[in-house]
Amino acid sequence: MKIRPTGEYVVLELELQRTTKSGIIKAALDAAQRVLTGRVVVAGPGRTENGAIVPMSVVAGDRILFDKFLVSMIEVANETIFIGKDSDIIGVLEDA
């Protein structure tokens, strides 16, 4: 099943593991960790403001930081995905 978000909503995928600077691999979903790293799977067209669509600040494939308490976690076809608003994304991670 595919999900096509509407308006300013985005479908996010959690990164399953992350590597620290010292090379240690940690689980991405730590109970104490509030900010998570993920990837935008698909983004809606944008929010409507004064009759015009304001484009999204992220696109599919962007690696992002998001607050796990501001997004909804759902199960679709035995896969856990997150759905949130464009404004719930804290930042886009870019390679230096």
KAVEN-V899388 format. One record per residue. PHI is phi as a letter, one per 20 degrees, with the letter a starting at -180 (* if undefined). OMEGA is omega in whole degrees, 0 to 359 (NA if undefined). Layout:
PHI|OMEGA, PHI|OMEGA
This chain:
*|177, d|175, d|176, d|183, f|178, d|175, l|184, e|181, e|177, c|174, e|184, d|177, d|181, f|172, f|187, f|177, b|177, c|181, d|178, f|179, f|180, e|177, n|180, e|178, e|180, c|174, f|183, f|183, d|178, e|184, g|182, e|184, e|181, e|181, e|183, d|176, d|180, b|181, c|177, f|178, e|178, b|181, c|176, f|183, f|181, p|181, e|178, e|180, c|182, l|177, n|180, d|179, e|176, e|184, f|179, f|178, e|179, c|176, c|179, g|179, n|179, f|175, e|191, c|172, d|177, b|181, e|185, f|179, e|180, d|181, d|179, e|178, d|180, c|176, d|176, c|179, l|179, m|178, c|178, e|177, c|180, d|176, c|180, b|178, e|176, g|181, f|177, e|180, f|184, f|181, a|177, d|179, e|180, c|176, f|181, f|NA
